Amino acid sequence: MPRRKKVTEEEHPNRLKVAEINEQALFADGFDDCIIGVAERYGMPPVAAYDYDKVIATLASDMGEDQAHEFFDFNIIGAWMGEHTPVFVRRFE
């Protein structure tokens, strides 16, 4: 699900912010409102960071909670596309 393409001015503001830091960053389509920032890792480029719970809630609105988790595990978090692949953060309450 992550994709690579040049981010344009018409893109969501969160994508623009991430692309300013890493123009090769990959994004999960349909979840721009779930971007919470950029994650940094030693020896790797910064990547888009998504709120895990918001992504699941977005998916669940179309398919239900259990199916959302299954879809996420297989199609999103399981879609490793290299070092520019986004991360998904589980926030503490």
Residue pairs with C-beta under 8 A, 6 or more apart in sequence:
1 28
1 29
1 75
1 76
1 79
2 26
2 27
2 28
2 76
2 79
2 81
2 84
2 85
2 86
3 26
3 27
3 29
4 24
4 26
4 81
4 84
6 23
7 15
7 16
7 18
7 19
7 23
9 16
11 19
11 32
12 32
12 33
12 35
14 32
14 33
14 35
15 27
15 32
15 35
15 48
17 35
17 38
18 25
18 27
18 35
18 38
18 46
18 47
18 48
19 25
21 38
21 46
22 38
22 45
22 46
22 47
22 84
24 45
24 84
25 38
25 45
25 46
25 47
25 48
25 84
25 86
26 47
26 48
26 81
26 82
26 84
26 85
26 86
27 35
27 48
27 86
28 34
28 48
28 50
28 55
28 76
28 86
30 58
31 50
31 54
31 55
31 58
33 54
33 58
34 50
34 51
34 54
34 55
34 58
35 48
35 49
35 50
35 51
36 49
36 50
36 51
36 89
36 91
37 49
38 46
38 47
38 48
38 49
39 46
39 47
39 48
39 49
39 87
39 89
40 46
41 47
44 83
45 83
45 84
47 83
47 84
47 85
47 86
47 87
48 86
48 87
49 86
49 87
49 88
49 89
50 86
50 87
50 88
50 89
51 88
51 89
51 91
52 88
52 89
52 90
52 91
53 90
53 91
55 72
55 76
55 88
56 65
56 68
56 69
56 72
57 68
59 67
59 68
59 71
59 72
60 67
60 68
63 71
76 88
77 88
79 85
